[in-house]
Amino acid sequence: MENTNEKSPWLVVLLVLVGSGVGMVFGSGLGGFIGMQLYAGEGTFFEAITHPTDAVRVPMLVVQAVTALFGLVIMPGLVWWRVRQQPVSAFFTTRTAGSVALVVTVAVIAFAIVDSAIIQWNKNIALPDFLHDFEAWAQAKELQLERLTKVLVNFASPGEFMLGLLVIALLAGVTEEFFFRGLIQTELTRAVQNPHVAIWISAIAFSAVHMQFYGFVPRMLLGALFGYLYFWSGNLWVPILAHAVNNAFALVLVYVSQQHELPLDVENEAAPWPVIIVFLVLTVILIRRLYHTFQPATRD
């Protein structure tokens, strides 16, 4: 995508971040108001959020959806469109064959299985003594988010599971990829003139905003994978699909484990090493195939 004006990409990034902040505040307020109307538990909705129970699941999913729409798409997208004077179709400059979707889906699932080993390594990482205060904060934050996540994905019915897929998989794929790959990665590429640097900076930012130090590395690697899929394909639908498949795969595993006893604790155990090695080889093969299929105009 070529610039249509002389605006500094660093300025555009700053303005997009400001727009995102405004959108997050407005979206969380609007989502909170809607959540209050949907909440039917004891006490107030905002009191229940601090000690989440099953009663906050649907309201919180709605809050998450509204906040993401305003904070990651509507407000930053409007800012970018106003400054760049380009339509969002600029993020979909190429067409991809339908068969690519199947390859992307299998590659992402294979990568998720490999990533399970990195997830467990990152969860058990020990920091040096001089980072004790940060470690204590990170562990407390991790426990807080873990409690909320368990409530959000402890679906009580197929209907709640479908709502979870809609918000946590599909909507998250659209909103987060639009923001981090479409807006941020695009402008960083313009700023640093190096797509690889832009991809990794965007991936680091993508992981950092989730505020989970003990999941930072695997989420960063996922962000980098999504970034390269966008760079190679030139079509934002490709990383959106990859992101949605990754989240949906995790949700399906959790939901199935809630309904049936599985031989593996999918939330706390990595896949066996022989399985990881097989899927690592499969991941490499499929990603190489995607790389050659897309044939990017510029390969550094």
N, C-alpha and C positions, 0 to 999 in steps of 0.2 A: 504493500500500500504506500502510495506516495503522498507527501505532504501537500496540502492545498493552500497553505498559508505559511507565514514565517513565525508562528508561535513556537517558542522554545518547548521541546518535549518535557523538560524538567518542570516548567511552569504548568504544562498541561497535567502532568502527574500530580502536582501539588493541588491544582484546582479539582481534579477528579477525587483526590483524597478528602478534600474539604466537602465536596458534594456528597461523598459517601458518608462522612460523619454526620452531616445534616440529615441525610436520608435514614441513617441508623436511629438517630434520636426521634425523628418523626415516626418512622416505621415501628419502633419499639413502643412508642406511646399509643399509636393507633392499634397495634397488635395487642397491647396490654388492655386497652379498652374492650376490644372484641373478646379477649380471653376472659375478662371479668364477667361478660355476659354468658359465656359458655361454662364457667366454673360452677360446679354444684356440690363442692365438698364443704367441710367445716372451716370456719374462720374466713378470712378474706383471701382472695386469690394471691395477692402479693405476699402474705404471710405463708401461704402454702408453698410458694416457689422456694423459699429458704429451706424448707424441709419437705421436699417433693414427695407426693404420694400418687397413687394411680389416678386420683381425681384431677390432677393437673395435666395428665398426658395429652389429651386432645387440645385443651386450651394452649398449652405450651407449644405444640406443633403448629398451631395457628399463629401464635406470636412469632415463632421462628420463620414461618413462611412470609408473613407480612414484613417483618424486619429485613429479611434478605431481599425481597422484591424492591423495597424502597432504598435500602442501603447499598445494594450491590448492582442494581440494574437501573431503576428509574431515575434517581437523582444523579449519580455519577454519569449515567448514560446521557442524560439531558445536558449536563455540563460539557461532556466530551463533544456531543453533537453541536452545541452552540459554539464552542471554541474552534473545533476542527472543521465545522461546516461540511461534514461528511455523514452519509447515512450509515446505519449499523450494518447495512449490506456489505460494507467495506471489509467486514470480518468473515465474509463468505465468498471470497473471490474466485474460488475454484469449485468444480463439481467432482464428486467422487463416486465411484461405482458402488452399487448396492452390496457387492460381495465384500467390500472393505469392512462393512459393519460387522460381519461375522468374524473376520480376522481380528478386528479390534476387540470384540467381545471376548473371544477365546484368549487373546494375549493379555487382557486386563485380568481375567480370572486366574490365568497361570501366574501372572506377576503377583497377584494378591496372595496366592499360596506361598510363593517365595518370600514375600514381604512379611509373612507371619513369623519367620525366624528373626527378622530384623526388629519386628515389633516386640518380641519377647526379650531380645538383647537390650533394646532401648529402655524397656520397662524396668530392667534389673541393673541398669548402669549405676555405678557408685561414683560420687564426686569427691574431690580432695577436701580436706578439712577446712581450708580457707573459704570454700564455697558452702559452708554449713548453712548459713542463713538463707541463701538462695535455694539450697536443696530442701530445707524445711518448707519454704514457701511453695516450691514446685510440687512437693508431695501433697501438701494441703490442698492446693488447687486441683491436683490430679484426682484426689479422693472426692472433692466436691463435684467435679465434672463427671466422674465415674458414677456417683450416686444419681445424678440427674439423667445421665445416659441410660442407666438401667431402668429407670422409671419410664423414659420415653420409648424404649424398645420392648417393654414388657407388655406386649399387645394382648388385650383381653378378648379380642374377637377378630375374625377375618377382615371386618370393616376397618378396624383400627390399623391392622397390618397394611391394608391398601392405602390408608391415609399416610402411614409412615413411609411407604414406598414413594408416594406422590411428593411428600415434603423433603424427606431425607435423601432420597435417591434422585428423582427427576428434577425437582425444583432446585436442589442444591447443585446438581450438575449444570443447570442452565445459568443460575445466578453467579455461582463462584467462578465458572469458566468465563462468563461474559466479563466479569470484573478483572480477574487475575490474568487471564490469557488475552482476552480481547482488548481491554483498556490498558492495563498496567504493562503487560509484556510488549504490546505493540509500541507504546510510548518509550519504554526503556530501550527497545531495539533502535528506535530513532535517535535516542539520546546517546547511547554508547557505541552505536554502529557495530554491534557484535551480538548476533542473536543468541549465542550460547551464554554469554554473560547475562543477557536480559532474561533468558529462560531460568537460570539458576537463582538470580535475584528474586524473580517472581515466585519461584518455588519456595525459597526461604521465607518470603513474606507470607505466602499462602499457609505455610506450616505455622509460622509464628503467631498469626492472628487467632489460631485455634487455642492458644494458651495452654498447650499440653506439652511440657518439656519432655515427658517420658513417652511421648509419641512423635517427637519432633522429626527424627531422622526418617522413619518410614513414610510420614506424610510429605516430607520434603521430596523424597524420591518419587512419590506419586505425582507431586506437582511438576517435577521435571519431566516425567513421562508425558503428562498432559501437555506440557509446554512444547516438547519436541513433536508431538502429534500435530499440534497446531502449526508449528513452524514448517514442518514437512508438507502438510496437506494444504495449508492456506484456507482451510474451512473450519470455522469454529464448531460446527456440528460434530466433528470428529472427537475433540477432547470432551465435549459435552456428553457424547455417547459413552466415552471411556469412563468419565467421572460417575455418570449415572449407573453404569454397569458395576463399577467397583462398590459403590454404596449399596446397590440393590443386592449384590452377592453377599455382602456382610450381613445385611438385614435378613435375607432368606436363611442363612446359616443359623443366625440367632433364633429366628422364629421356629425353624425346624427343631433346633435343640430344645426349645421350650415345650414343643409338642411330643417329642420322642427322645429317648435316651440315645445319645451318639457315643461312639467309641472315643471321641476326642472332645475335650472341653474347648470349644471354638473361641471362647472369649479369653482364655488364660493359657492356652497351650499352642505351640507351633506345630506345624505338620511334621511328621517324621523326616529325618534327613534324607533317606533315599527318595522320598516323594518330592522333597524340596529340590534335590539335584535334577530329577527328571523334569520338573516344571521350570527350573531355571534354564535348562537347555531348550525347552519348548518356547519359553519367553524370548530368548535370544533369537531363535529361528524366526518367530513371528514378527518381532520388531524389525529385524533385518528385512523381512519381506515387505512390511509396511513402508520402510525407508525407501526401498527400490520401487515400490508401487507408486508412491507419491511423486518421486523424482523432483525434489525441490529445485527451483531455479538457481539457488545459491547453496552450495555445500562447502562449509569452511573446514 
